[in-house]
């Protein structure tokens, strides 16, 4: 459902301005540098992918942005406001949640199995917009993610994986964030369902102007839904730029390795493993 006021909520009246600015992030666990001097920006209404293997630092970066991890140093600014702090109080948590929301890989774990879809959507609305009748907004969110109102009273266990992820997306959109962080949000879904969710996300971005930060290991997802991409390895950014350019003409050996690791006719996993060890 298109919302004529979407541009007022997300800043689409100022296209191209940074809605998210990450500067010099560092996070170490003992001697391991999980995030090492990471900087990038996301324009309002744009879509940025962070790609890398497990352990590259991409998920830790995402968790710092949404406030689930504390950075040792560096800055996170959303809509010009400093959001570097780590849950310093209820007001800070609410303000940050209004700016940025996260959709996780497994919706069955992120949804409360005891409450219905409608209740899951009403909870953030009641928290951020108290004293209102939220029935119309719940119905709008259900329509927006393609579920329809017939599933409003269903429990998570009564839904398919794709339907649960649609609920998780609707819940994240409920507070009208400027940035939606999607951490491997389609990785647990069948390929056909992945395509449906990615098409849904593209439609939602067009309707609302929300900015996307995709955390993924899947270059197919990156190619499908992002404008720009950041490639991370061992906590550091090794390459960044427009998605079409990076995927068509990668400059760093690690980026080329990631592209070569995508299975296709003639793909040789033994060659890939040897190349990875050499890097």
Buried (B, 14 or more C-beta within 10 A) or exposed (E): EEBEEBBEBBBBEEEEEBBBBBBEBBBEEEEEBBBBBBBBBBBBBBBBBBBBBEBBBBBBBBBBBBBEBEBEEBBBBBBEEEBBBBEEEEEBBEBBBBBBBBBBBBBBEBBEEEBBBBBBBBBBBBEBEEEEEBEEBBBBBBEBBBBEEEBBEBBBEEBEBBBBBBBBBBBBBBBBBBBBBBBBBBBBBEEEBBBBBBEBBBBBBEEBBBBBBBBBBBBBBBBBBBBBBBBBBBBBBBBBBEBEEBBEEBEBBBBBBBEBBEEEEEEEEEEBEEBBEEE
